[in-house]
Amino acid sequence: MAEASPGYFIAGQTFAAPQLASGLYVVATPIGNLRDITIRALETLAAVDAVLCEDTRMSARLLDHYGIKTRRIAMHEHNERAKADDIVSRIAAGGCFALISDAGTPLLSDPGFPLIRAMAEAALPVFAIPGASALLSALVVAGLPTDAFAFHGFLPSKARTRINALKLLSDSRETMVFYESPRRLDDSLAAMADIFGDRQAAVALELTKRFERVHRGTLVELVEAFADTETKGEAVIVVAGAAAPAAPNTADWQAALLAAMADQPLRAAVDAVAAQYKRKRKEVYDAALAPKAEK
């Protein structure tokens, strides 16, 4: 009996998998709701030689749901460096593989970087199959600025190291996004409130799932909300960036300029004041020359 051609099904209707070019396909998968999968992702997962899974048992839920029988290979943080060379060799010989994580877009706080790096060094093609991402999903519902943001993944698990990491970010102006486990959510929020102050923030839980919820408020309010609450699943914390520093008063920097000019050469005084007060050098230089012009 002839072996069935690779394919997938949606709502009982079967579709044949297309022919794919050789390469590595980085495929985003749902973060909760299995319907958040693209047609292109299904075609790719059904057509490749094998799917590289962070956990084959977790991935089986998605692949089996869509009738995808492709071979599954475990590739996680403990074995990815050892397996990368073999995968690269097989792709160089004409193979095609898909890389997925347990949920969402691979490499975002998930395994895969060593393999992508090895592919790049071998000048072999890597294709992105975009889709779900907890990072972007939380960001767009948080109600915080999205014109500039930074993703910081998981904070260190040890309290002192976590505090030091947050201190380095205290002056960052862009919106910040963190992943956190339910066990450390309250501790991380408390550390953020202590270091960042009472900024606006949001905590997204169970994104795309039945009990999805987003808690918005100041960091102090969120600390209180989660102080005695047990959560399930990974949380995403979104925190507003630091406020822009107030512009220095014109009188302040001009007074500093006069004082500096009293005991420094003009060029040195101008440079010092421009740097200290973050003013354009020409503006400070023109102010330094103004008294002479008036005479």
Backbone torsions as a table, in degrees:
resi	resn	phi	psi	omega
1	MET	NA	131.5	-176.9
2	ALA	-69.5	141.8	179.0
3	GLU	-71.5	136.9	-178.8
4	ALA	-64.1	142.1	178.5
5	SER	-70.6	150.5	-178.1
6	PRO	-63.7	145.5	179.9
7	GLY	-172.1	-167.8	179.7
8	TYR	-151.6	167.5	176.4
9	PHE	-134.1	150.1	176.1
10	ILE	-128.8	122.7	179.5
11	ALA	51.1	41.0	176.1
12	GLY	85.2	-8.5	179.6
13	GLN	-97.4	129.3	-175.6
14	THR	-92.4	141.3	178.6
15	PHE	-129.3	139.8	179.3
16	ALA	-80.2	144.2	177.7
17	ALA	-78.1	142.2	-179.9
18	PRO	-80.1	169.1	173.2
19	GLN	-79.3	133.8	-178.7
20	LEU	-113.3	149.7	173.1
21	ALA	-72.0	152.9	178.4
22	SER	-62.5	141.8	178.0
23	GLY	153.3	-176.0	177.3
24	LEU	-107.5	129.6	-178.7
25	TYR	-110.5	116.5	179.6
26	VAL	-92.6	108.0	-168.0
27	VAL	-109.3	123.6	174.0
28	ALA	-78.9	137.5	179.9
29	THR	-122.4	164.8	-176.9
30	PRO	-57.3	149.6	176.8
31	ILE	-96.8	-0.2	178.3
32	GLY	-175.9	-59.0	-179.3
33	ASN	-82.9	117.0	-175.2
34	LEU	-63.7	-16.0	179.0
35	ARG	-78.3	-10.2	178.7
36	ASP	-84.0	55.6	179.4
37	ILE	-127.4	139.4	-179.2
38	THR	-86.4	157.6	176.4
39	ILE	-60.9	-41.1	-180.0
40	ARG	-62.3	-38.2	178.3
41	ALA	-63.9	-43.5	178.6
42	LEU	-62.6	-44.6	178.6
43	GLU	-59.6	-42.6	-177.6
44	THR	-67.4	-47.6	-178.5
45	LEU	-62.6	-31.2	179.1
46	ALA	-79.4	-25.6	-171.7
47	ALA	-95.1	-23.6	-175.1
48	VAL	-70.2	165.8	178.1
49	ASP	-69.2	-36.0	179.7
50	ALA	-159.2	153.7	176.4
51	VAL	-106.5	123.8	177.7
52	LEU	-87.9	114.1	-172.3
53	CYS	-111.4	140.8	172.9
54	GLU	-62.5	-41.6	175.8
55	ASP	-145.4	113.1	-175.2
56	THR	-61.9	-29.7	179.9
57	ARG	-70.1	-40.1	177.9
58	MET	-67.0	-43.1	-178.0
59	SER	-68.1	-26.5	-178.9
60	ALA	-59.4	-33.3	-179.4
61	ARG	-60.8	-42.7	179.6
62	LEU	-74.1	-50.5	-175.3
63	LEU	-63.3	-42.1	179.4
64	ASP	-67.2	-34.0	-179.8
65	HIS	-60.7	-32.6	-179.1
66	TYR	-106.2	14.8	174.2
67	GLY	66.7	29.1	-178.6
68	ILE	-91.6	120.9	-173.9
69	LYS	-102.9	8.2	-177.5
70	THR	-54.4	144.1	177.9
71	ARG	-58.1	141.1	-179.2
72	ARG	-116.6	133.0	-180.0
73	ILE	-123.3	128.5	178.2
74	ALA	-72.4	125.3	176.4
75	MET	-141.4	103.8	-174.0
76	HIS	-130.9	-176.2	-173.6
77	GLU	-61.2	-21.0	-177.3
78	HIS	-88.1	-17.2	-177.3
79	ASN	-130.6	-0.2	-172.1
80	GLU	-64.6	-35.7	179.5
81	ARG	-67.6	-38.4	-179.2
82	ALA	-69.5	-31.7	-176.6
83	LYS	-91.4	-16.0	-173.2
84	ALA	-58.2	-46.0	-177.2
85	ASP	-61.6	-39.9	179.9
86	ASP	-65.4	-43.2	179.6
87	ILE	-63.8	-43.2	178.9
88	VAL	-60.4	-43.1	179.8
89	SER	-62.0	-40.4	-178.5
90	ARG	-71.3	-33.9	176.4
91	ILE	-72.0	-37.4	177.3
92	ALA	-61.8	-27.3	179.5
93	ALA	-86.4	3.2	176.4
94	GLY	113.2	3.3	-178.3
95	GLY	-79.7	167.5	174.4
96	CYS	-138.0	133.7	-175.8
97	PHE	-131.3	153.2	173.4
98	ALA	-113.4	140.5	176.4
99	LEU	-112.7	124.3	176.6
100	ILE	-131.9	158.0	173.0
101	SER	-108.0	-178.3	-179.8
102	ASP	-61.6	-32.8	179.6
103	ALA	-163.1	144.8	175.8
104	GLY	81.9	-156.7	-176.3
105	THR	-90.7	124.6	-179.7
106	PRO	-57.0	155.7	177.8
107	LEU	79.3	-18.0	177.3
108	LEU	-84.7	91.3	-173.0
109	SER	61.2	27.0	177.3
110	ASP	-134.2	163.0	179.6
111	PRO	-63.0	165.9	173.5
112	GLY	133.1	-23.2	-174.5
113	PHE	-58.8	-46.8	-179.6
114	PRO	-56.6	-37.0	179.9
115	LEU	-69.9	-43.9	179.2
116	ILE	-62.8	-40.7	179.3
117	ARG	-63.1	-43.3	179.4
118	ALA	-64.8	-37.6	177.5
119	MET	-64.7	-42.6	-179.8
120	ALA	-64.1	-41.6	179.8
121	GLU	-66.0	-29.0	178.2
122	ALA	-88.8	2.1	-179.8
123	ALA	56.3	40.6	178.2
124	LEU	-104.5	151.3	-174.3
125	PRO	-72.6	137.4	173.6
126	VAL	-124.2	127.6	-177.3
127	PHE	-114.3	133.7	176.7
128	ALA	-92.5	128.2	174.2
129	ILE	-112.4	91.8	-170.2
130	PRO	-70.9	161.6	-179.8
131	GLY	177.9	-140.4	-173.1
132	ALA	-63.8	147.7	176.7
133	SER	-154.1	124.9	178.4
134	ALA	-63.7	-35.9	178.8
135	LEU	-55.9	-55.5	-176.5
136	LEU	-72.0	-35.6	179.8
137	SER	-62.0	-44.2	179.3
138	ALA	-68.7	-39.5	-176.9
139	LEU	-61.5	-41.6	-174.3
140	VAL	-78.4	-13.9	178.7
141	VAL	-107.0	-3.6	-174.7
142	ALA	-71.6	-26.8	-176.9
143	GLY	79.6	25.3	178.9
144	LEU	-119.0	160.8	-177.0
145	PRO	-56.2	139.2	-179.9
146	THR	-117.9	4.0	-178.0
147	ASP	-70.7	-24.7	175.1
148	ALA	-148.3	124.6	179.6
149	PHE	-146.8	161.3	179.0
150	ALA	-134.2	136.7	179.1
151	PHE	-100.8	125.7	-176.6
152	HIS	-115.7	7.7	175.3
153	GLY	59.6	-143.5	180.0
154	PHE	-87.5	134.8	174.0
155	LEU	-73.7	157.7	177.4
156	PRO	-57.6	147.6	-177.4
157	SER	-76.7	-27.9	-179.2
158	LYS	-81.0	136.5	-172.8
159	ALA	-57.3	-49.1	-176.5
160	ARG	-64.5	-43.0	179.1
161	THR	-66.1	-36.5	178.1
162	ARG	-63.8	-44.4	179.7
163	ILE	-62.0	-44.0	179.3
164	ASN	-62.9	-38.7	178.8
165	ALA	-64.4	-40.6	-179.9
166	LEU	-69.6	-35.2	178.6
167	LYS	-60.9	-35.5	179.2
168	LEU	-66.5	-20.3	-176.9
169	LEU	-102.2	-0.4	-170.9
170	SER	-61.8	-27.1	-179.2
171	ASP	-99.5	3.1	-178.9
172	SER	-65.6	131.6	-175.7
173	ARG	-88.1	-20.9	-177.1
174	GLU	-82.3	158.0	173.4
175	THR	-61.4	137.7	-176.7
176	MET	-112.3	139.7	-179.5
177	VAL	-123.4	130.5	-179.9
178	PHE	-128.4	149.6	166.8
179	TYR	-98.8	149.2	177.2
180	GLU	-151.4	147.3	178.1
181	SER	-81.2	155.7	-179.8
182	PRO	-62.5	-26.4	-178.3
183	ARG	-70.5	-28.0	-175.3
184	ARG	-112.1	5.1	-174.9
185	LEU	-58.3	-48.2	-177.9
186	ASP	-65.4	-39.5	179.3
187	ASP	-65.7	-40.6	-179.5
188	SER	-68.0	-41.1	178.0
189	LEU	-62.8	-40.6	179.4
190	ALA	-64.1	-41.6	178.7
191	ALA	-65.1	-39.6	178.6
192	MET	-63.8	-43.6	179.6
193	ALA	-62.9	-38.0	-179.3
194	ASP	-67.8	-39.6	-173.5
195	ILE	-92.9	-42.4	-177.2
196	PHE	-84.6	-21.5	-172.7
197	GLY	88.7	-171.3	-173.4
198	ASP	-87.7	64.3	179.5
199	ARG	-81.9	164.1	172.6
200	GLN	-70.6	143.6	-178.4
201	ALA	-157.2	174.9	177.3
202	ALA	-150.1	147.7	174.5
203	VAL	-122.1	120.6	-179.9
204	ALA	-105.4	130.3	-178.2
205	LEU	-128.3	145.8	175.0
206	GLU	52.7	41.2	-177.9
207	LEU	-56.4	134.3	179.4
208	THR	71.4	-2.0	-179.3
209	LYS	-94.9	178.2	-175.0
210	ARG	-59.4	-41.1	-176.2
211	PHE	-103.8	34.7	177.2
212	GLU	-57.0	137.5	176.9
213	ARG	-153.8	150.5	179.5
214	VAL	-128.8	122.4	178.1
215	HIS	-101.2	121.5	-179.7
216	ARG	-116.1	148.3	178.4
217	GLY	161.4	-167.7	174.4
218	THR	-81.0	164.0	179.3
219	LEU	-59.9	-38.5	179.0
220	VAL	-63.9	-41.5	178.3
221	GLU	-64.6	-37.9	179.7
222	LEU	-71.1	-35.0	175.1
223	VAL	-58.9	-45.5	-179.9
224	GLU	-65.7	-38.4	-177.1
225	ALA	-66.5	-34.0	-175.6
226	PHE	-106.2	8.4	-176.2
227	ALA	-61.3	-41.9	-177.5
228	ASP	-121.7	31.7	-176.2
229	THR	-117.4	132.4	174.6
230	GLU	-94.9	129.1	178.4
231	THR	-112.6	160.8	177.6
232	LYS	-118.4	146.0	176.5
233	GLY	78.1	168.4	-178.7
234	GLU	-69.5	138.9	177.4
235	ALA	-104.1	152.8	172.2
236	VAL	-118.5	125.3	179.8
237	ILE	-107.6	128.4	178.2
238	VAL	-118.7	126.0	-174.5
239	VAL	-126.6	135.9	177.7
240	ALA	-63.9	147.7	177.7
241	GLY	-74.0	171.3	179.2
242	ALA	-65.0	145.3	177.8
243	ALA	-68.3	149.3	177.8
244	ALA	-65.5	136.9	179.2
245	PRO	-63.1	145.4	180.0
246	ALA	-65.0	140.8	179.0
247	ALA	-65.6	136.0	-178.9
248	PRO	-64.5	143.9	177.8
249	ASN	-64.8	133.9	-178.2
250	THR	-56.6	-40.6	-179.2
251	ALA	-62.6	-33.9	-178.1
252	ASP	-65.0	-49.8	-175.5
253	TRP	-74.2	-28.5	177.0
254	GLN	-70.1	-35.7	175.8
255	ALA	-66.1	-40.0	178.5
256	ALA	-64.8	-35.1	179.2
257	LEU	-65.4	-45.1	178.8
258	LEU	-60.9	-40.7	179.4
259	ALA	-66.1	-40.8	-179.2
260	ALA	-67.4	-37.7	-178.6
261	MET	-69.6	-18.5	-179.2
262	ALA	-70.2	-27.9	-177.9
263	ASP	-132.4	13.9	178.0
264	GLN	-135.2	154.8	171.4
265	PRO	-59.6	152.6	-175.8
266	LEU	-55.0	-47.2	-177.6
267	ARG	-60.2	-44.4	-179.0
268	ALA	-66.2	-40.0	179.8
269	ALA	-64.6	-43.3	179.0
270	VAL	-62.3	-46.6	-179.2
271	ASP	-61.4	-42.7	-177.0
272	ALA	-65.7	-45.2	-178.4
273	VAL	-70.2	-40.9	178.4
274	ALA	-59.5	-41.4	179.8
275	ALA	-70.2	-45.0	-176.4
276	GLN	-65.1	-40.9	-175.0
277	TYR	-102.5	5.3	177.4
278	LYS	53.7	49.7	176.1
279	ARG	-107.9	157.8	175.9
280	LYS	-67.5	138.4	-175.5
281	ARG	-60.8	-38.4	-178.7
282	LYS	-62.7	-39.3	179.3
283	GLU	-61.3	-44.3	-179.4
284	VAL	-68.9	-40.8	-179.5
285	TYR	-62.9	-42.8	178.8
286	ASP	-62.9	-38.3	178.9
287	ALA	-66.2	-35.5	179.4
288	ALA	-67.3	-32.2	-178.1
289	LEU	-86.1	-14.7	-174.6
290	ALA	-56.7	-45.4	179.6
291	PRO	-59.3	-38.6	179.5
292	LYS	-67.0	-37.6	-179.8
293	ALA	-65.4	-37.6	180.0
294	GLU	-65.1	-33.7	178.8
295	LYS	-71.1	NA	NA
